[in-house]
């Protein structure tokens, strides 16, 4: 809690199973934060890491973090994670197609995130995830790249939408 990790040649923070990481600054490391799963990752500032900003483990919660200018994905998750209220900007600049949020497997809830200026806003390559209430803007390739088989709130740019689960693309 409350630490800073800067200029490491591996991850800035490597968390074992069931860890809690809160109120930290993780910047300009090879990798940002890597978790082994079942972790609570909250209120981090993750900036300028060469690989992913946060490489979550199975069953992690990542909430209220700010991720900017990481080389590949801002947040990358496997399965059964909750990704809430994060601000994810300018990630993927070192790779063509780096996403703000990347979902690899199933059972995740991606809700209330703001993704802007990434190569891809939210990238979901598997079904059986819930993606609701996110906002995406100015992502280079696309704001949302989501395969069929997910629970996806409608993607709209209409501010007067009546659906409280809508994802906004503007």
Phi, psi and omega in degrees: 000133174069030180254168175235136178232116186225138170061037175273150181274000172231213178292149172291316176226129174242116186250129175287174183303137175075019181278161174238124179238119183220145169056044180247159172245126183231108186217145173055045173254175174296305172240154181280270180239130174237133182238148176268002173113154181068026186255156172252118183239110189222141173055047176262152166249119186235112192224133166066028176277149186292323181258226179283149175293302175233122174255092186286158174257175182300129175079016178283156165247126176240113187222142171060034179260158173243121182236124184216139170059036172273150191295324182246259180263150171292305177230131175235128184233146174275264183225158174061034179255160173240123182241107190234134165054039178264153173252118191232108187227146172058031177269159178082010182291339180273351180226151175280115178099015178291129183269158169293307177234127180241124180248119186265329188233229189229167171081018182262154172240119181246108190218134170070024180269154176242113184241118180221148176059027170268171174295312173233138181293285178238123182243118181236115187259001180223159179275184175068039173238162177245124181233106185220150169064027180263157173239139182221137183208140172055031173281134193303312183269308178197155177284319181228125173234096189228123180289162178296159176096008177255159169273109187236119172299150181303142177264123186216164170240011180271114182294339183265019180300141181272353185271114182290349180264003186298146169259137183253134176239114183217000000 
